[in-house]
Amino acid sequence: MVDSFAIITTVQNKITAAIDHHRSPVILHEEDEQVWLNSEMPLAEVTDLLEPYPSEELNAYAISAAIKSPKTNGPELLRPIGQRLVPEYDYEIYSHLSLQGMGMTQARQRKLDLGF
C-alpha cells in the first residue's frame, strides 16, 4: 500500500483569478462527499462535482515565496505575510472619547450644563 494524495483542479473562480492563477482546487461540499466516494456512481455524475468552489466562500492572502522550493519545509511557510484579498471586517473608527466615572454620568453632566 502506498499512502499518497492528489489535488484535483478545475477552472479558476474569482479568488484564484484575482491572484492571477488559471485554476483552482476542487473542494467538495459536505453533501457531495459520499457521492465522490461511491464506487457505484456513474462517472458522469462524479465529474459533475468538478466545479469551482463559490468564490464568496473563499479568501486568500500572500504567503512566503519559499513555499515553491521543495527544499523548504515547515508550518511557517503558511503564515500570512500580507492582508487578505477580500476584507472580512468593516471597521468604524470613532474619534470621540469620554471619561466617565467617579459619579460623573452623562445625565449629571447635562444637569451641570443646564445649571442645575
C-alpha distances in whole Angstrom, upper triangle without the diagonal:
4,7,9,13,16,19,21,25,28,32,33,35,38,36,34,37,39,37,37,34,34,30,29,26,25,25,25,28,27,29,26,23,23,24,21,19,21,19,23,24,26,25,28,28,25,26,29,27,27,30,31,31,35,36,39,36,34,36,35,36,36,34,34,33,31,28,28,28,24,26,27,25,26,27,31,30,30,33,36,38,40,42,40,40,42,44,43,46,50,52,56,58,61,64,66,66,68,68,69,70,73,75,75,73,73,76,78,78,79,82,83,83,85,87,87
4,6,10,13,16,19,22,25,29,31,32,35,34,31,34,36,34,34,31,30,27,26,23,23,23,24,27,26,28,26,22,23,24,21,19,21,20,23,25,26,24,28,27,24,25,28,26,25,28,29,29,33,34,36,33,32,33,32,33,33,30,30,30,28,25,25,24,21,23,23,22,23,24,28,26,26,30,32,35,37,39,37,37,39,41,40,44,47,49,53,55,58,61,63,63,66,66,67,68,71,73,73,71,71,74,76,76,77,80,81,80,83,85,85
4,7,11,14,17,20,24,27,28,30,33,31,29,32,34,31,32,28,28,25,24,20,20,20,21,24,23,25,23,20,21,22,19,17,20,19,23,24,26,24,27,26,23,24,26,24,23,26,26,26,30,31,33,30,28,30,29,30,30,27,27,27,25,22,22,22,19,21,21,19,20,21,25,23,23,27,29,32,34,35,33,34,36,38,37,40,44,46,50,51,55,57,60,59,62,62,63,64,67,69,69,67,67,70,72,72,73,76,77,77,79,81,81
4,7,10,13,17,20,24,25,27,29,27,25,28,30,28,28,25,25,22,20,17,17,18,19,22,22,24,22,19,20,21,17,16,19,19,23,23,24,22,25,24,21,21,24,21,20,23,23,23,27,28,30,28,26,27,26,27,27,25,25,25,23,20,20,20,17,19,20,18,19,20,23,21,21,25,27,29,31,33,31,31,33,35,34,38,41,44,47,49,53,55,58,58,60,61,62,64,67,68,68,66,66,69,71,70,72,75,75,75,78,80,80
4,7,10,13,17,20,21,23,26,24,22,25,27,25,25,22,21,18,17,13,13,14,15,19,19,21,19,16,18,18,15,14,18,17,21,21,22,20,22,22,18,18,21,18,17,19,19,20,23,24,27,24,22,24,23,24,25,23,23,23,22,18,18,19,17,20,20,18,19,19,22,20,19,23,25,28,29,30,28,28,30,32,31,35,38,41,45,47,50,53,55,55,58,59,60,62,65,66,66,64,64,66,69,68,69,72,73,73,75,77,77
4,6,9,13,16,18,20,23,21,19,22,24,22,22,19,18,15,13,10,11,12,14,18,19,21,18,16,18,18,14,15,18,18,21,20,21,18,20,20,16,16,18,16,14,16,17,17,21,22,25,23,21,22,21,23,23,22,23,22,21,18,17,19,17,20,20,19,20,20,23,20,19,23,24,27,28,29,27,26,28,31,30,34,37,40,44,46,49,52,55,55,58,59,60,62,65,66,66,64,63,66,69,68,69,72,73,72,74,77,77
4,6,10,13,14,16,19,18,15,18,20,19,19,15,15,11,10,7,8,10,12,16,17,19,17,15,18,18,14,15,19,19,22,21,21,18,19,19,16,14,17,14,12,14,13,14,18,18,21,19,17,19,18,20,20,19,21,20,20,16,16,18,17,20,20,19,20,19,22,19,17,21,22,24,25,26,23,23,24,27,27,31,34,37,40,42,46,49,51,52,55,56,58,59,63,64,63,61,61,63,66,65,66,69,70,69,71,74,74
4,7,11,12,14,18,17,15,17,20,19,18,15,14,10,9,6,6,9,11,14,17,18,15,14,17,16,12,14,17,18,20,18,18,15,16,16,13,11,13,11,8,10,11,12,16,17,20,19,17,19,19,21,22,21,23,22,23,19,18,21,20,24,23,22,23,23,25,22,20,24,24,26,27,27,24,23,24,28,27,31,34,37,41,43,47,50,52,53,56,57,59,61,64,65,64,62,61,64,67,66,66,70,71,70,72,75,75
4,7,9,11,15,14,11,14,17,16,15,11,10,6,5,4,5,9,12,15,18,19,16,16,19,18,15,17,20,20,23,20,20,17,17,17,14,12,13,11,8,9,8,11,14,15,18,17,15,17,17,19,20,20,22,21,22,19,18,21,21,24,24,23,24,23,25,22,20,23,23,25,25,25,22,21,22,25,26,29,32,35,39,41,45,48,50,51,55,56,58,60,63,64,63,61,60,63,65,64,65,68,69,68,70,73,73
4,7,9,13,13,11,12,16,15,15,11,9,6,6,6,6,10,12,15,18,19,16,17,20,18,16,19,21,21,23,20,20,16,16,16,14,11,11,10,6,6,6,9,12,13,17,16,15,17,17,20,21,22,24,23,25,22,20,24,24,27,27,26,27,26,28,25,23,25,25,27,26,26,23,21,22,25,25,29,32,35,38,41,45,47,50,51,55,56,58,60,64,65,63,61,60,62,65,64,64,68,69,67,70,73,73
4,7,10,11,9,9,13,14,12,9,7,4,6,8,9,12,15,17,20,21,19,20,23,21,19,22,24,25,26,23,22,19,18,18,17,13,13,13,9,8,6,10,12,12,16,16,15,17,17,20,21,22,24,23,25,22,21,25,25,29,28,28,29,28,29,25,23,26,25,26,25,25,22,19,20,24,24,28,30,34,37,40,43,46,49,50,54,56,57,60,63,64,62,60,59,61,64,63,63,67,68,66,68,71,72
4,7,8,6,6,9,10,9,7,5,4,5,8,10,12,15,17,21,22,20,21,24,23,21,24,26,27,29,26,25,22,21,21,19,16,16,15,12,9,7,9,10,9,13,14,12,13,13,16,18,19,22,21,23,21,20,24,25,28,27,27,27,26,26,23,21,23,22,23,22,21,18,15,16,20,21,25,27,30,33,36,40,42,45,47,50,52,54,56,60,61,59,57,55,58,61,60,60,63,64,63,65,68,68
4,6,6,6,9,10,11,9,9,8,7,10,11,12,14,16,19,21,19,21,24,23,21,24,27,28,30,27,26,24,22,21,20,18,16,15,12,9,6,7,7,6,10,11,10,11,12,15,17,20,22,22,25,22,22,26,27,30,29,28,28,26,27,24,21,23,21,23,21,20,16,14,14,17,18,22,24,27,30,33,37,39,42,44,47,49,51,53,57,58,56,54,52,55,58,56,56,60,61,59,61,65,65
4,6,5,6,9,10,10,10,10,10,13,14,15,17,18,22,23,22,24,27,26,25,28,30,32,33,30,30,27,26,25,24,21,20,18,16,13,9,10,8,6,8,11,9,10,11,14,16,19,22,22,25,23,23,26,28,31,29,29,29,27,27,24,21,22,20,21,19,17,14,11,11,15,16,19,21,24,27,30,33,36,39,41,44,46,48,51,54,55,53,51,49,52,55,53,53,57,58,56,58,61,62
4,5,5,7,9,9,10,10,9,11,13,14,17,18,21,23,22,23,27,26,24,27,30,32,34,31,31,28,27,26,24,22,21,19,17,14,10,10,9,6,8,10,7,7,7,10,12,15,18,19,22,19,20,24,25,28,26,26,25,23,23,20,18,19,16,18,16,14,11,8,9,13,14,17,19,22,26,28,32,35,38,39,42,44,46,49,52,53,52,49,48,51,53,52,52,56,57,55,57,60,61
4,5,5,6,5,7,7,6,9,12,13,17,18,21,24,22,23,26,26,23,26,29,31,33,30,30,27,26,25,23,21,20,18,16,13,10,10,11,8,12,12,10,9,8,11,12,14,17,17,20,17,17,21,23,25,24,24,24,22,22,19,17,18,17,18,16,16,13,10,12,16,17,21,23,26,29,31,35,38,41,42,45,48,49,52,55,56,55,53,51,54,57,55,56,59,60,59,61,64,65
4,5,5,5,6,8,9,12,15,16,19,21,24,26,25,26,29,28,26,29,32,33,35,32,31,28,27,27,25,22,22,20,17,15,11,13,13,10,13,15,12,12,11,13,14,17,19,18,22,20,19,23,25,28,26,27,27,25,25,22,20,21,19,20,18,17,15,11,13,17,19,22,24,27,30,32,36,38,41,43,46,49,51,53,57,58,56,54,52,55,58,56,56,60,61,59,61,64,65
4,5,7,10,11,11,15,17,18,21,22,26,28,27,28,31,31,29,32,34,36,38,35,34,32,30,30,28,26,25,23,20,18,14,14,14,10,13,14,12,10,9,11,12,15,18,17,21,19,19,23,25,28,26,26,26,25,24,21,19,20,17,17,15,14,12,8,10,14,16,19,21,23,26,29,32,35,38,39,43,45,47,50,54,55,53,51,49,52,55,53,53,57,57,56,58,61,62
4,6,9,10,11,14,17,18,21,23,26,28,27,28,31,31,28,31,34,35,38,35,35,32,31,30,28,26,25,23,21,19,15,15,15,12,15,16,12,10,8,9,9,12,14,14,17,16,16,19,22,24,22,23,23,22,21,18,16,17,14,15,13,13,11,8,11,15,17,20,22,24,28,30,33,35,39,40,44,46,48,51,54,55,53,52,50,53,56,54,55,58,59,57,60,62,63
4,7,9,11,14,17,19,23,24,28,30,28,29,32,31,29,32,34,35,37,35,34,31,30,30,28,25,25,24,20,18,15,17,17,14,17,18,15,14,12,13,12,15,16,15,18,17,16,20,22,25,24,24,25,24,23,20,19,20,18,18,16,16,15,12,15,18,21,24,25,28,31,33,37,39,42,44,47,49,52,54,58,59,57,55,54,57,59,57,58,62,62,60,63,66,67
4,6,8,11,14,16,20,22,25,27,25,26,29,28,26,28,31,32,34,31,31,28,27,27,25,22,22,21,17,16,13,14,16,13,17,17,14,14,12,13,13,15,16,15,18,16,14,18,20,23,22,23,24,23,23,19,18,20,18,19,18,18,16,14,16,20,22,25,27,30,33,35,39,41,44,46,49,51,53,56,59,61,59,57,56,59,61,59,60,64,64,62,65,68,69
4,7,11,13,16,19,22,25,27,24,25,28,27,24,27,29,30,32,29,28,25,24,24,23,19,20,19,15,14,12,14,16,14,18,18,16,16,15,17,17,18,20,18,21,19,17,20,22,25,25,25,26,26,26,22,21,23,22,22,21,22,19,17,19,22,24,28,30,32,36,38,42,44,47,49,52,54,56,59,62,63,62,60,58,61,64,62,62,66,67,65,67,70,71
4,7,9,12,16,18,21,23,21,21,24,23,20,23,26,26,29,26,25,22,21,21,19,16,17,15,12,11,9,11,13,12,16,16,14,15,14,17,17,18,20,19,21,18,17,20,21,25,24,24,25,24,25,21,20,22,21,22,22,22,19,17,19,22,23,27,29,32,36,38,42,44,47,49,52,54,56,58,62,63,61,59,58,61,63,62,62,66,67,65,67,70,71
4,7,9,12,15,18,20,18,18,22,21,18,21,24,25,27,24,24,21,20,20,18,15,16,13,10,9,7,8,11,10,14,13,11,12,12,15,16,17,19,18,20,17,17,20,21,24,23,23,23,22,23,20,18,20,19,21,21,20,17,15,17,20,21,25,27,30,34,36,40,43,45,47,50,52,53,55,59,60,59,56,55,58,61,60,60,64,64,63,65,68,69
4,6,10,13,15,18,15,15,18,18,15,17,21,22,24,22,22,19,19,18,16,14,14,12,9,9,7,8,11,12,15,14,12,13,13,16,17,17,20,19,21,17,17,20,20,24,22,21,22,20,22,19,17,20,19,22,22,22,19,17,19,22,22,25,28,31,35,38,41,44,47,47,51,52,54,56,59,60,59,57,56,59,61,60,61,64,65,64,66,69,69
4,6,10,13,14,12,12,15,14,12,14,17,19,21,18,19,16,16,15,12,11,11,8,6,7,6,7,11,12,15,13,12,15,16,19,20,21,23,23,24,21,20,23,23,27,25,24,24,23,25,22,20,22,22,25,25,24,21,20,20,23,23,27,30,33,36,39,42,45,48,49,52,53,55,56,60,61,60,58,57,59,62,61,62,65,66,65,67,70,70
4,7,9,12,10,10,13,13,11,14,17,19,21,18,20,18,18,16,13,13,13,9,8,8,8,6,9,11,13,11,11,14,15,18,20,21,23,24,25,21,22,25,24,28,26,24,24,22,24,22,19,21,21,24,24,23,20,19,19,22,21,24,28,31,34,37,40,43,46,46,49,51,52,54,57,58,57,55,54,56,59,58,59,62,63,62,64,67,67
4,6,8,6,6,10,10,8,11,14,16,18,16,17,16,16,13,11,12,11,7,8,9,9,8,11,13,15,12,13,16,18,21,24,24,27,27,28,25,25,28,27,31,29,27,26,24,27,25,22,24,25,28,27,26,23,22,22,24,23,26,29,32,36,39,42,45,47,48,51,52,53,55,58,59,58,55,55,57,60,59,60,63,64,63,65,68,68
4,5,5,7,10,10,10,13,15,18,19,17,19,18,18,15,13,14,13,9,11,11,11,8,10,13,14,11,13,16,19,22,25,26,29,30,31,27,28,31,30,33,32,29,28,26,28,27,24,26,25,29,28,27,23,23,22,24,22,25,28,31,34,37,40,44,46,46,49,50,51,52,56,56,56,53,52,54,57,57,57,60,62,61,63,66,65
4,5,5,8,10,10,12,14,17,19,17,19,19,19,16,14,16,15,12,14,14,15,12,14,17,17,14,15,19,21,24,27,27,30,31,32,29,30,32,32,34,33,30,29,26,29,28,25,26,27,30,30,29,25,25,24,26,23,26,29,32,36,39,41,45,47,47,49,50,51,52,55,56,56,53,52,54,57,57,58,61,62,62,63,66,66
4,6,7,8,10,11,13,16,17,15,17,18,17,14,13,15,14,11,14,14,16,14,15,18,19,16,18,22,24,28,30,31,34,35,36,32,33,36,35,38,36,33,32,30,33,32,28,30,30,34,33,32,28,28,27,28,26,29,32,35,38,41,44,47,49,49,52,53,53,54,58,58,58,55,54,56,59,59,59,62,64,63,65,68,67
4,6,5,6,9,10,13,14,12,14,14,14,11,9,11,10,8,11,12,14,12,14,18,19,16,18,22,24,27,30,30,33,33,34,31,31,34,33,36,35,32,32,30,32,31,28,30,30,33,33,32,28,28,27,29,27,30,33,36,40,43,46,49,51,51,54,55,56,57,61,61,60,58,57,59,62,62,62,65,67,66,68,71,70
4,5,5,6,9,12,14,12,15,15,15,12,10,13,13,10,12,14,15,14,16,19,21,18,19,22,24,27,29,29,32,32,33,29,30,32,31,34,32,30,29,27,30,29,26,29,29,33,33,32,28,28,28,30,28,31,34,37,41,43,46,50,52,52,54,55,56,57,61,61,61,58,58,60,63,63,63,66,67,67,69,72,71
4,5,5,6,10,11,10,13,14,15,12,10,14,14,11,14,16,18,17,20,23,24,21,23,26,28,31,33,33,35,36,36,32,33,35,33,36,35,33,32,30,34,32,30,32,33,36,37,36,32,32,31,33,31,34,37,41,44,47,50,53,55,55,57,58,59,60,63,64,63,61,60,62,65,65,66,68,70,70,71,74,74
4,6,5,8,9,7,10,11,11,8,7,10,10,9,12,14,17,17,19,22,24,22,23,26,28,31,33,33,36,36,37,33,33,35,34,37,36,34,34,32,35,34,31,34,34,37,37,36,33,32,32,34,32,35,38,41,45,48,51,54,56,57,59,60,61,62,65,66,65,63,62,64,67,67,67,70,72,71,73,76,75
4,6,8,10,8,10,10,11,9,6,9,10,8,10,13,15,15,18,21,23,21,21,25,26,29,31,31,33,33,33,30,30,32,30,34,33,31,31,29,32,31,28,31,32,35,35,34,31,30,30,33,31,35,38,41,44,47,50,54,56,56,59,60,61,62,65,66,65,63,62,64,67,67,67,70,72,71,73,76,76
4,6,9,8,12,12,14,12,9,12,14,12,14,17,19,18,22,24,26,23,24,27,28,31,33,32,34,34,34,30,31,33,31,34,33,31,31,30,33,31,29,32,33,36,37,36,33,33,33,35,33,37,40,43,46,49,52,56,58,58,60,61,62,63,66,67,67,64,64,66,69,69,69,72,74,73,75,78,77
4,5,6,9,10,13,11,9,12,14,13,15,18,21,21,24,27,28,26,27,30,31,34,36,36,38,38,38,34,34,36,34,37,37,35,34,33,37,35,33,36,37,40,40,40,36,36,36,38,36,39,43,46,49,52,55,58,60,61,63,64,65,66,69,70,69,67,66,68,71,71,71,74,76,76,77,80,79
4,6,8,9,12,11,10,13,15,14,16,20,23,23,26,29,31,29,29,32,33,36,38,37,39,39,39,35,35,36,34,37,37,35,35,35,38,36,34,37,38,42,42,42,39,38,38,41,39,42,46,49,52,55,58,61,63,64,66,67,68,69,72,73,73,70,70,72,75,75,75,78,79,79,81,84,83
4,6,9,12,11,10,13,15,15,18,21,24,24,27,31,32,30,31,34,36,39,41,40,42,42,42,38,38,40,38,41,41,39,39,38,41,40,37,40,41,44,45,44,41,40,40,42,41,44,47,50,54,57,60,63,65,66,68,69,70,71,74,75,74,72,71,73,76,76,76,79,81,80,82,85,84
4,6,8,7,7,10,11,12,14,17,21,21,24,27,29,27,28,32,33,37,38,38,40,40,40,37,36,38,37,40,40,38,38,37,40,38,36,39,39,42,43,42,38,37,37,40,38,41,44,48,51,54,57,61,62,63,66,67,67,69,72,73,72,69,69,71,74,74,74,77,78,78,79,82,82
4,5,6,7,9,10,12,14,17,21,22,24,28,30,28,29,33,34,37,39,39,41,40,41,37,37,39,37,41,41,39,40,39,42,39,37,40,41,43,43,43,39,38,38,41,39,43,45,49,52,55,58,62,64,65,67,69,69,71,74,75,74,71,71,72,76,75,75,78,80,79,81,84,84
4,5,5,6,9,10,11,15,18,20,23,26,28,27,27,31,32,35,36,36,38,37,38,34,34,36,34,38,38,37,37,37,39,37,35,38,38,41,41,40,37,36,36,39,38,41,44,47,51,54,57,60,63,63,66,68,69,70,74,74,73,71,70,72,75,75,75,78,79,78,80,83,83
4,5,5,6,9,10,13,17,19,21,24,27,26,27,30,31,34,36,36,39,38,39,35,34,37,36,39,39,38,39,38,40,38,35,38,38,41,40,40,36,34,34,37,37,40,43,46,49,53,56,59,61,62,65,67,68,70,73,74,72,70,69,71,74,73,73,76,78,77,79,82,82
4,6,5,7,10,12,16,17,19,23,25,23,25,28,30,33,35,36,38,37,38,35,34,37,36,39,39,37,38,36,39,37,34,37,37,40,39,38,35,33,33,36,35,38,40,44,47,50,53,57,59,60,63,64,65,67,70,71,70,67,66,68,71,71,70,74,75,74,76,79,79
4,5,6,8,11,14,15,18,21,24,22,23,26,27,31,32,33,35,34,35,32,31,33,32,36,35,34,34,33,36,33,31,34,34,37,37,36,33,31,31,34,33,36,39,43,46,49,52,56,58,59,61,63,64,65,69,69,68,66,65,67,70,70,70,73,74,73,75,78,78
4,5,5,9,12,14,17,20,22,21,22,25,26,29,31,31,33,33,34,30,29,32,31,35,34,33,34,33,35,32,30,33,33,36,35,35,31,30,30,33,32,36,38,42,45,48,51,55,57,58,61,63,64,65,69,70,69,66,65,67,70,70,70,73,74,73,75,78,78
4,6,7,11,13,15,18,20,20,21,24,25,29,31,32,34,34,35,31,31,34,33,37,36,35,35,34,36,33,31,34,33,36,35,34,30,29,28,31,31,34,36,40,43,46,50,53,55,56,59,61,62,64,67,68,67,64,63,65,68,67,67,70,72,71,72,76,76
4,6,9,10,13,16,18,17,18,21,23,26,28,29,31,31,32,29,28,31,31,34,33,32,32,30,33,30,28,30,30,33,32,31,28,26,26,29,28,31,34,37,41,44,47,50,52,53,56,58,59,61,64,65,64,61,60,62,65,65,65,68,69,68,70,73,73
4,7,9,12,15,18,17,17,19,21,24,26,26,29,28,29,26,25,28,28,31,31,30,30,29,31,28,26,28,28,30,30,29,26,24,24,28,27,31,33,37,40,43,46,50,52,53,56,58,59,61,64,65,64,61,60,63,66,65,65,68,70,68,70,73,73
4,6,9,11,14,14,14,17,19,22,24,25,28,28,29,26,26,29,29,32,31,30,30,29,30,28,25,28,27,29,28,27,24,22,21,25,24,28,30,34,37,40,43,47,49,50,53,55,56,58,62,63,61,59,57,60,63,62,62,65,67,65,67,70,71
4,6,8,11,11,11,14,15,19,21,22,25,25,27,24,23,27,27,31,29,28,28,26,28,25,22,25,23,26,25,23,20,18,18,21,21,25,27,30,34,37,40,43,46,47,50,52,53,56,59,60,58,56,55,57,60,59,59,63,64,62,64,68,68
4,6,9,8,8,11,13,17,20,21,24,24,26,23,24,27,27,31,29,28,27,25,26,24,21,23,22,24,23,22,18,16,16,19,18,22,24,28,31,34,37,41,43,44,47,49,50,52,56,56,55,53,51,54,57,56,56,59,61,60,61,65,65
4,6,6,7,10,13,17,20,22,25,26,28,25,26,29,30,33,31,30,29,27,28,26,22,24,22,24,23,21,17,15,14,17,16,19,22,25,28,32,35,38,40,42,45,47,48,50,54,54,53,50,49,51,54,53,53,57,58,57,58,62,62
4,5,5,8,10,14,17,19,23,23,26,23,24,28,29,32,30,28,28,25,26,24,20,21,19,21,19,17,14,12,10,14,13,17,19,23,26,29,32,35,38,39,42,44,46,48,52,52,51,48,47,49,52,51,51,55,56,55,57,60,60
4,6,8,11,15,18,21,24,25,28,26,27,30,31,34,32,30,29,26,27,25,22,22,20,22,20,17,13,12,9,12,11,14,16,20,23,26,29,33,35,36,39,41,43,45,49,49,48,45,44,46,49,48,48,51,53,51,53,56,57
4,7,11,14,18,20,23,25,27,24,25,29,30,32,30,28,27,24,25,23,20,20,19,21,20,17,13,13,11,13,11,14,17,21,24,27,30,33,36,37,40,41,42,45,48,49,47,45,44,46,49,48,48,52,53,52,54,57,57
4,7,11,14,16,19,21,23,20,22,25,26,29,26,25,24,21,21,20,16,17,15,18,16,14,11,10,9,11,11,14,17,20,24,27,30,33,36,37,40,41,43,45,48,49,48,46,45,47,50,49,49,53,54,53,55,58,58
4,7,11,13,17,18,21,19,20,24,25,27,25,23,22,19,19,18,14,14,12,14,13,11,7,6,6,9,9,12,15,18,22,24,28,31,33,34,38,39,41,43,47,48,46,44,43,46,49,47,48,51,52,51,53,56,57
4,7,9,13,15,17,15,17,20,22,24,21,21,19,17,16,14,11,12,9,11,10,9,6,5,7,10,11,14,17,20,23,25,29,31,34,35,39,40,42,44,48,49,48,46,45,48,50,49,50,53,54,52,55,58,58
4,7,10,12,15,14,16,19,21,23,20,19,18,15,14,12,10,9,6,7,6,6,4,6,9,10,12,15,17,19,23,24,28,30,33,34,37,39,41,43,47,48,47,45,44,47,50,48,49,52,53,52,54,57,58
4,7,9,12,11,13,16,19,20,17,17,16,14,13,10,9,9,6,6,5,7,8,8,12,13,15,18,20,22,25,26,30,32,35,36,39,41,43,45,48,50,49,47,47,50,52,50,51,55,55,54,56,59,60
4,6,9,8,10,13,15,16,13,13,13,11,9,7,6,6,5,5,7,10,11,12,15,17,18,20,23,24,28,29,32,34,37,38,41,42,44,46,49,51,50,49,48,52,54,52,53,57,57,56,59,61,62
4,5,6,9,10,13,14,11,11,11,11,9,6,7,8,8,7,10,13,14,15,19,20,21,24,27,27,31,31,35,36,40,40,43,44,47,48,51,54,52,51,51,54,56,54,56,59,59,58,61,63,64
4,5,6,8,12,12,10,12,13,13,12,8,10,11,11,10,12,15,16,17,20,22,24,27,29,30,33,34,38,39,42,43,46,47,50,52,55,57,56,55,54,58,59,58,59,62,62,61,64,66,67
4,5,6,9,9,7,9,10,12,10,7,10,12,13,12,15,18,19,20,23,25,26,29,32,33,36,36,40,41,45,45,48,49,51,53,56,58,57,56,56,59,61,59,61,64,64,63,66,68,69
4,6,8,9,7,8,9,10,10,6,8,11,12,12,15,18,18,19,22,24,25,28,31,32,36,36,40,42,45,45,48,49,51,53,56,58,57,56,56,59,61,59,61,64,64,63,66,69,69
4,7,9,8,10,12,14,13,10,11,14,15,15,17,20,20,20,24,26,27,30,33,34,38,39,43,44,48,48,51,52,55,56,60,62,60,59,59,62,64,62,64,67,67,66,69,71,72
4,5,6,9,12,14,14,11,13,16,17,17,20,23,23,24,27,29,30,33,36,37,41,42,45,47,50,50,53,54,57,58,61,63,62,61,61,64,66,65,66,69,69,68,71,74,74
4,6,8,11,14,15,12,14,17,19,20,23,25,25,26,29,31,32,35,38,40,43,44,48,49,52,52,55,56,58,60,63,65,64,63,63,66,68,67,68,71,71,71,74,76,76
4,7,10,14,14,12,15,18,20,20,23,26,27,28,31,33,34,36,39,40,44,44,48,49,52,52,55,56,58,60,62,65,64,63,63,67,68,67,68,72,71,71,74,76,76
4,7,10,10,8,12,14,17,17,20,23,24,25,28,30,30,33,36,37,41,41,44,46,49,49,52,52,54,56,59,61,60,59,59,63,64,63,65,68,68,67,70,72,73
4,7,8,7,10,13,16,17,20,23,23,25,27,29,29,32,35,36,39,40,43,45,48,47,50,51,53,54,57,59,58,58,58,61,63,61,63,66,66,66,69,71,71
4,5,6,8,10,14,15,19,21,21,23,26,27,27,29,33,33,37,37,41,42,45,45,47,48,49,51,53,56,55,54,55,58,59,58,60,63,63,63,66,68,68
4,5,6,7,11,13,16,18,19,21,23,24,23,26,29,30,34,34,37,39,42,41,44,44,46,47,50,52,52,51,51,54,56,55,57,60,60,59,62,64,65
4,5,5,9,10,14,16,17,20,22,23,23,25,28,28,32,32,35,37,40,39,42,42,44,46,49,51,50,49,50,53,54,53,55,58,58,58,61,63,63
4,6,8,10,13,16,16,18,21,22,22,25,28,29,32,33,36,38,41,41,44,44,47,48,51,53,52,51,51,55,56,55,57,60,60,59,62,64,65
4,6,9,12,14,13,15,18,19,19,22,25,26,30,31,34,36,39,39,42,43,45,46,49,51,50,49,49,52,54,53,54,58,58,57,60,62,62
4,6,9,11,12,15,17,17,17,20,23,23,27,28,31,33,36,35,38,39,41,43,46,48,47,46,46,49,51,49,51,54,54,54,57,59,59
4,6,8,8,11,14,14,15,17,20,21,24,25,28,30,33,33,36,37,40,41,45,47,45,44,44,47,49,47,49,52,52,51,54,57,57
4,7,9,12,15,15,16,18,21,21,24,25,28,30,33,33,36,37,40,42,45,47,46,45,44,48,49,48,49,52,52,51,54,57,57
4,7,9,12,12,14,16,18,18,21,22,25,27,30,31,34,36,38,41,44,46,44,43,42,46,47,46,47,50,50,49,52,54,55
4,6,8,8,10,12,14,15,18,19,23,25,28,29,32,34,36,39,42,44,42,40,40,43,45,43,44,48,48,46,49,52,53
4,5,6,8,11,13,15,18,20,24,26,29,30,33,35,37,40,43,44,43,41,40,43,45,44,45,48,49,47,50,53,53
4,6,9,12,14,16,20,21,25,28,31,32,36,38,40,42,46,47,45,43,42,45,47,46,46,50,50,49,51,54,55
4,6,9,11,14,17,20,23,26,29,30,34,36,38,40,44,45,43,41,40,42,45,44,44,47,48,47,49,52,53
4,6,7,10,14,16,20,22,25,27,30,32,34,37,40,41,39,37,36,39,41,40,40,44,44,43,45,48,49
4,7,10,14,16,20,23,25,26,29,31,33,35,39,40,38,36,35,37,40,39,39,43,44,42,45,48,48
4,6,10,13,16,19,21,22,26,28,29,32,35,36,34,32,31,34,36,35,35,39,40,39,41,44,44
4,7,10,13,16,19,20,23,26,28,30,34,35,33,30,29,32,34,33,33,37,37,36,38,41,42
4,6,10,13,15,17,20,22,24,27,31,32,29,27,26,29,31,30,30,34,34,33,35,38,39
4,6,10,12,14,17,20,22,25,29,29,27,25,23,26,28,27,27,31,31,29,32,35,36
4,6,9,11,15,17,20,23,27,27,25,23,22,25,27,25,25,29,29,28,30,33,34
4,6,8,11,14,17,20,24,24,21,20,18,21,23,21,22,25,25,24,27,29,30
4,6,10,13,16,20,23,24,21,19,18,21,23,20,21,25,24,22,25,28,29
4,7,10,13,17,20,20,17,16,14,18,19,16,17,21,20,19,22,24,25
4,7,10,13,16,17,14,14,13,16,17,15,17,20,19,18,22,24,25
4,6,10,13,14,11,10,10,14,14,12,14,17,16,16,19,21,21
4,7,10,11,9,9,10,14,13,12,15,17,16,16,20,21,21
4,7,8,6,6,8,11,11,10,13,15,14,16,19,19,19
4,5,5,7,10,12,11,11,15,16,15,17,20,20,19
4,6,8,12,13,11,12,16,16,15,18,20,20,19
4,6,10,10,8,10,13,13,12,15,17,17,15
4,7,8,6,6,10,11,10,12,15,15,14
4,5,5,6,9,10,11,12,14,15,14
4,5,5,6,9,10,10,12,14,14
4,5,5,6,9,10,11,13,11
4,5,5,6,9,10,11,9
4,5,5,6,9,10,10
4,5,5,6,9,9
4,5,5,6,5
4,5,5,5
4,5,8
4,6
4
